[in-house]
């Protein structure tokens, strides 16, 4: 019998990584508190630190933020890169963002 893989929200991973970076608790303590494996937290922390320089590059961050926003509202399918939930005949990012915000 196979075990179902748990998918953790990006917000949770970021919160736990930042908590680990602060150093007030050990990785094992944080992992135990949130019922995750220490290896997961170590991997998330390594990935976070590996990509930290992207946060300082506005030319990269703006498009990533827009795509992340669209994916979070299910306006853009991350697997196919097609606009899935939007019914616009002429698609513009501004229209999609406005539509997603209006429907909240």
C-alpha positions in Angstrom: 0.0 0.0 0.0 1.4 3.4 -1.0 1.3 6.4 1.2 -0.3 9.6 -0.2 2.3 12.4 -0.5 1.5 15.5 1.5 1.6 18.8 -0.3 2.4 21.8 1.9 1.3 25.4 1.1 4.0 27.8 0.0 3.0 30.2 2.9 3.6 27.5 5.5 6.9 26.5 4.0 8.1 30.1 3.9 6.9 30.7 7.5 8.8 27.6 8.7 11.9 28.4 6.8 12.0 31.9 8.2 11.5 30.5 11.7 14.4 28.1 11.1 16.6 31.0 9.8 15.9 33.0 12.9 17.6 30.3 14.9 15.4 30.6 18.0 14.4 26.9 17.6 16.2 24.0 16.0 15.0 22.4 12.8 14.0 19.3 14.7 11.9 21.4 17.2 10.1 23.2 14.4 9.5 20.0 12.4 8.2 18.3 15.5 5.9 21.3 16.3 4.4 21.2 12.8 4.4 17.5 12.3 6.7 17.5 9.3 10.0 15.7 8.7 13.2 17.6 9.5 14.5 16.6 6.0 11.6 18.5 4.4 12.4 21.6 6.4 16.1 21.3 5.5 15.3 20.9 1.8 12.9 24.0 1.9 15.5 26.0 3.7 18.2 25.1 1.2 16.0 26.0 -1.7 14.9 29.2 -0.1 18.5 30.3 0.5 19.5 29.2 -3.0 16.9 31.5 -4.5 17.3 34.4 -2.1 19.1 36.6 -4.6 16.0 36.6 -6.8 14.2 38.7 -4.2 16.7 41.5 -4.9 16.2 41.5 -8.7 13.0 43.5 -9.5 13.2 42.7 -13.2 12.7 39.0 -12.4 10.3 39.4 -9.5 7.6 41.5 -11.2 6.7 38.9 -13.9 7.0 36.1 -11.4 4.7 37.9 -9.0 2.1 38.4 -11.7 2.2 34.7 -12.8 2.0 33.6 -9.2 -1.0 35.9 -8.7 -2.7 34.5 -11.8 -2.1 30.9 -10.8 -3.3 31.5 -7.2 -6.6 32.7 -8.6 -6.8 29.8 -11.1 -6.7 32.2 -14.0 -3.6 30.6 -15.4 -3.0 26.8 -15.6 0.6 26.3 -14.4 1.0 23.0 -16.3 -0.2 24.3 -19.7 0.5 28.0 -19.4 -3.0 28.6 -20.7 -5.6 30.9 -19.3 -8.1 28.5 -18.0 -10.7 30.2 -15.8 -10.9 33.5 -17.7 -13.4 34.1 -20.5 -11.8 37.1 -22.1 -11.8 37.2 -25.9 -8.8 39.6 -25.8 -6.7 38.7 -22.8 -4.6 41.3 -21.1 -2.9 40.8 -17.8 -4.6 44.0 -16.4 -8.1 42.7 -17.3 -7.4 39.3 -15.8 -6.1 40.8 -12.5 -9.0 43.2 -12.3 -11.4 40.3 -13.0 -9.8 38.1 -10.3 -9.9 40.9 -7.7 -13.5 41.8 -8.6 -14.6 38.2 -8.1 -13.2 38.0 -4.5 
